[in-house]
Amino acid sequence: MISNIIYLKAFVIGTCIGSFLNVIIYRFPNDLSIIKPRSFCPSCNTQLTWRENIPLISWFIQVGKCKTCKTNISFRYPLIELLTGFLFIIFLNSSPSLYASSSDLFFNICFSWIFLSLLICIAFIDIDCLWIPQGLLNFGFISGLLGLIFLGFVGNEFINIVFLLKGLVSSLISFFIFEIFRRVAKYIFKKDAIGKGDSKLVAMLALWLGPIGTLLAVGLSYIFAATYCFIGLSMNFLRLRQAIPFAPFISLGGLTVWFLGNDFIISKILRI
């Protein structure tokens, strides 16, 4: 059983990771290194001291303004830190079906947090730029493969090749199916209806979720997207034929499947 102290530690770690995710979300689209220079104000380029860089706390102490130039700092910075902190707590109890064979709690938690952090970055960058950085996708592919390799090591055999083959085949098939779907949609609508990066994102998810999990995640993503569009058009904050980022919905679908597990979702679907 996970104690309240563990939840508190997960929240603190999550807010700190969230602060770094803010760096990634800002710097990747601007073609800046995520390692150096140190954090700085985007308005006046003044490097931040450690007191100005404490997750959540600094923003509230400075009343949402840069200490040097007094420019407003977007509320999205503490929001992402807070969101990451709470999700780190929630994902302590995730049930990823592909990783069910592993009894290593530390391994499951670490990979849950990596998966979560990666998809948060991809989702927010796509919201800002309608673009998914190849560097983040590459990291997702590499870390997904490492997870499958680790599962092989903790299995009955020294390296269980089934995990690797299952993940790689699922990834390739998912990419080609989604890419065909994207091209058909482009032919019908005479323009890109789905971004090229979305096919790669689905292929990357397949390494983490497996074939059934990926199918469920994509299905859920379309339900989430359709709900958002219906509400947006009804409340007039979306226009007909307006381009919307799809990666956030794919990410939300993937995280839902990772957290609940394939069996739980399928059992609910069968009851409907």
Secondary structure, DSSP 8 states (H G I E B T S, - for coil): ---HHHHHHHHHHHHHHHHHHHHHHHHTTTT--SSSS--B-TTT--B--GGGGSTTHHHHHTTTB-TTT--B--THHHHHHHHHHHHHHHGGG---GGGTT---HHHHHHHHHHHHHHHHHHHHHHHHHS---HHHHHHHHHHHHHHHHHHHHHSSSSS-HHHHHHHHHHHHHHHHHHHHHHHHHHHHHTS-SS-HHHHHHHHHHHHHHHHHHHHHHHHHHHHHHHHHHHHHHHTTSS-TT----SHHHHHHHHHHHHHH-HHHHHHHHHH-
